[in-house]
């Protein structure tokens, strides 16, 4: 399930850091209020989207509303997070004061052997691999980049318990095709599509290299569905690897916020 959580912004002009995934993750963890569920669920999320202006210290938010996209295959996890957010009269996210307003369910796309994607949040192809520096740059046009994401995806799919060993073995067709024109344009403009990000994992501050670029994935529809709903690459539960589909405008339905007293 993929949802859009829409917040009222109570203090327009307040600032968030450019990369604020750690703050969003902590907000979702507190809302979930079940550390075991939070640590063992598959999910990913976007940063806070709204009308912003870039400042020296980060992003100034000026819109009345702001949105976070959250996706997970586990309905009970989504329910618990949403109910936790709506229990609070206000939520502090960095310097922003938010209040949960409404939630929308996004219609899932049809998945095919070939799918084009955009990055809502950076993709981390590898992390904590023995013999590799977490900050190592890997050319997205190389086979190594595609192989790393394949290994990460197959490991996560197998670990999820949703697929048989026979199914995992059948998902051997896999290729990442980055948008080469985009990469050439970014290089000409002397801009970066790969940056170093800090993450807190098991109480330890670590670094990871994330990539933000459009690309095509050639893979089985089941694999396409998995990376869309669970995040692509490593550190998905830290807010990395969230994908969007260009020119796809999903239908939206209201998510009914259940009375928490009826939840087990």
N, C-alpha and C positions, 0 to 999 in steps of 0.2 A: 504494500500500500504506500502510495506517495501522497503526502498532504502539504498544504500551504497553511501555515499558522500566521494569522494576521494580528498584529499588535497595534494598539493605540500608543502613540509616542507623546508622553506628557511634558517633556522638556525639549522642545525643538531647538536645534543648534548645538546640542550636546555631541560629544566626540567619542568615536570608537577607534582603536588602532586599525590600520589598513587590513592586517590579517588578525582576525579576532576569533578564530575557530576555538581556541582554548576557552574563551569566555562563554561561547555558545554551548560548548560541550559541558562545562560545569553547570550552566543553567539547566540543561536537559537532565543531567545526572541528579540534581537536587529535585527537579520535578518528578522524576521516576521514583525516587525514594526507595529504591530496591537495588542496592549495589550489585548483588549477584546477577539479577536480571540485566542490569545495565552492562556489566562486564561480559556477559555471555550472549547478548543479542547481536544480530547482524543489522546494521543501520549505517546511514551517513546523512549528512545535512549540509545546507548551504550557510554562507555568512548571512548577515542581516541585510536585506535588500530594501532600499527606499530612495528618496530623493536626497542626494548627497552633494557636498562640495568638498573638494580636496583641500586640506590645510596642512601645515607643517607637522602637526601632532597626529594627524589621521584624518578620518572622514567625519565631517559635520553633517548631521541628519536634520533636514528641514521639512520633511513631509509629515503629515498628520498620522500616517500609517506606515508600518514597516513589516516586512515579511521574512519568515524563515521557511525553507522547504526541507521537510524531513521525510525520509523513505526507509521502510523496513518491511520485510516479509512477515513480521510477527505482529498480528493484530493486538495481542495483549500488551505488547511493549508500547505501541502507538497509543492505545487507550490510557495506559498508566501515565505516560508523559503528558498527554493532553489534559487529563484530569488534574495532574499536579500543577500545570501552568494556570488553569482556571481557578484553582483554589486560592491563588494569591491575589490580593487586591492590587498589588503592583510588584514589578520585578525589576531589579537593578541589573543591567547588563553593562559593565564598565561604568560610564557616567550617564548612560541612558536610563530613563525611567519608563518602563513599558507596562502595558496592561493587555492581557490576552483578550481579543475581541471576537474573532470568528475563525473557523477552520474549514477548509475546503479539501475535498478528495479529488485528486487529478485522475482522469481516465488514463489507463495504460495504453501505450501504442501497440500496433501489431509489430512483431519482431520477425526479421528476415535474416537470411544468410549474410547480407551486406547492410550495414547500418552506419550512418554518419552521426557524429556526436560533437558537441561543444562541452567545454569544461566549465561547470559552475564553480568548482573548487579544484585546486591543483591535483594532478595525478602523481603519486609516488610509486615508481615501478619496483623498488626494492627497499628494504630497511632491515638493518641488523643481520646482514648476510656475512658469514665468516669470510674474512679476507678482503672485504670491500669497504671502503670508506663511505659512510652514509651521504657525504656531500659530493661523491663522484658524479661527474656529468656524463651521461650516456646519450649519444646522438639519437634523437627520435627516428631518424631515417635508417638506423642500423638494425640488423637482425637481432642484436643483443637486447635492444629496447623492447622489441616485440616478444622475444623469448622470456624476458623477465616478467612481463605482464601476463604472459601465458602461464608461467609457473605459479605466479601469485594467485591467479584466478582459479586454476585447477586445484590448488591446495585449499583455497577457501571454499570452493564448491564441494570438495570431498569432505572437509571438516564440518560443513553445514548438515550433513546427514540426509540431504534431500535427494541425493542421486546415488544410484547403484554403482559399483565398480565398473560394470559393463558400460554404463552411460558415460562415466568419466573417461574411459578408454576411447569411446567413440568421438569425443570432442577434440580430436587431434588437429582438425583444420582450424587454424587460428593465425591471423595476420593483422598487424596494425599498419595502416597507411596514413601517415600524417599529411596534412595539407601543405605541400611543398611551397606553393605560391605564398601562403601565409608566412611560413618561416623565412622565405627570402625577403618579404616585405618588412617583417620585424627586424631582420638583420640590417636592411638598408636604413631603417629609421633609428638604428642603434638602441633598440628596446630589448627587454629581456622577456623570454617566455619560460625560463627556468630559474628558480630562485631557491635560496636556502631558508627553511622554516624551522622554528623551534617547536618541539612538542614535549609534553610531560607524559612519560610512560612508566608505570610502576613506581611513581614518585621520583623519577629521575628525569632531568632535563636533557633531551637529545635533539639532534638536528637531522633534518631530512631534506632532500632535494625534490621539489615539486615542479611539475611541468603544466603549463596552461596553453593549450593549442587545440585547434579543430583537427579531427582525424576520422578515418573510416575503419571499422572493424569487420573483418571477414571471419565469421564463426557461426556455429550452429545457433538457431533461434533460442534454444534453452540457455546458451552462454550469454547471448545478447540480453535476455531477460534478467539473468542473474546480475550482470554488471550494472544494469540500469536501476534495479531495485535495491542492490546491496552495496553499491559503490565499486569503483574500478581501481585495482592496485592495493597497496598497503595503506594502513592507518585510516581506513574508511571511517571507523568509529571515532576518529579524531577530527572528522570533517574534511577529509581529503577524498578525491576521486568521485565527486558527484557529477553526473552527466546530464546533459540536456540534448534534445534532438532539434536541429535547425528547422524552422518553419513548421514545427508541430505545435498546434494550439489545442491542447487537450480540453475536452469538456470537463466541467467542474460540478460537483455535487456537494451540498452541505454535509459536513461531518456533524453528527449529533453527539454533543458532549453528554456523556452519561453521568447520572448522579453517582458520585464516588461512594455513597453509602451502599449502593447495590453491588459494588465490585467486591470480589473476594479478597 
